[in-house]
Amino acid sequence: MGNEVTENLLSRLVRAKNIELSTVFFSFNMVSNDADDNKFADLYLSSNADYIVSNDVKLLAINNSDFPKFQVIKLQEFSEMLSANKNNTV
């Protein structure tokens, strides 16, 4: 998506009212093919998040996990959800 899109998204997230700091105290090692991506899976679980938003194929693959369950969605899906929510609240 590029640096500009990433920086814009991160700046919006930092200012959002529903953002909460979460500390990870465990590691499930769910992403076996890319150990660096495990931080996202662990944060998802520790924060009781609704989704991981990523176009990374290795993160999307953890949707197939029996336990724990993950909801990894692509950026386009998340964008569509936000647009639909915005249109429903106006």
N, C-alpha and C positions, 0 to 999 in steps of 0.2 A: 504494500500500500504506500510505502514511502515515508520518509522522515516527517514531512509536513503534516500528513494525515495522522501519524502516530502522535506527534506533539500536540496537535489540536485535540485529539481524543483524550490524551492524558490530562491536559489542562482542564478539560470539562469534567473529567472524573474527579480530580482533586477538589474541585469546587462544589461537587454535588452534595446535597444534604443527606443522601442515603449511603454515603461512603463511610466505612468504619475500618479502623486499623485492626488487623488480626495478626497474632503471633502464632507461628506454626511450632508445635512441640513434638511432632511425630513425622515419620516419613514412610509412606506406603510403597514407594518405588514402583508406581503403576506404569510409568513410561519406560519400558525396558530398552527401547532402541535409541533413546535420547535422554540420558540422565539429567541433563540441564532443564528439561521440561517438567521434571517431577515437582519443582517448586510450585508450578501452577496447579497441579493436581492436589498437592498437599494443602495449599491455601484454599482451594475450592472446598475441601472437606472440613478444614478447621474453621472456616468462616460461615459454613452452612449456606454457601452461595447458591443462587438459582442456576447459573450457567458459567461455563468457561467460554469465552468468545475468542475463537482462533481459527485461522485457515490452515494451521499446521496439521499435516496428515497424521503425524504420530500422536498428537493430542486428540484428534478426532477419533482415532482408533480405540481410545479408552471408553468410548460410548458402549463398546461391546462387553465391558466388564460386568460379570455377574454380581460381584461384591468388591468394593462398594460401587454403587451406581453413580454414573456421571452423566451430566448433560452438557456436552460440548457442541456449540453451534458455530456456524460460520459467520463472519462479519456481516455479510449481506443479509442473512436471516435476522441477526440482531438489529440491523438498521431498519429492516422492514417492520420488526416488532415495535421499535421506537416510533416509526412513522405512523403505524396503525394506532398506537396508544395516543399519540399527539392528536391525531384526527378524531379520536373518540372523546377526547376531553374538551374540545373546543366547542 
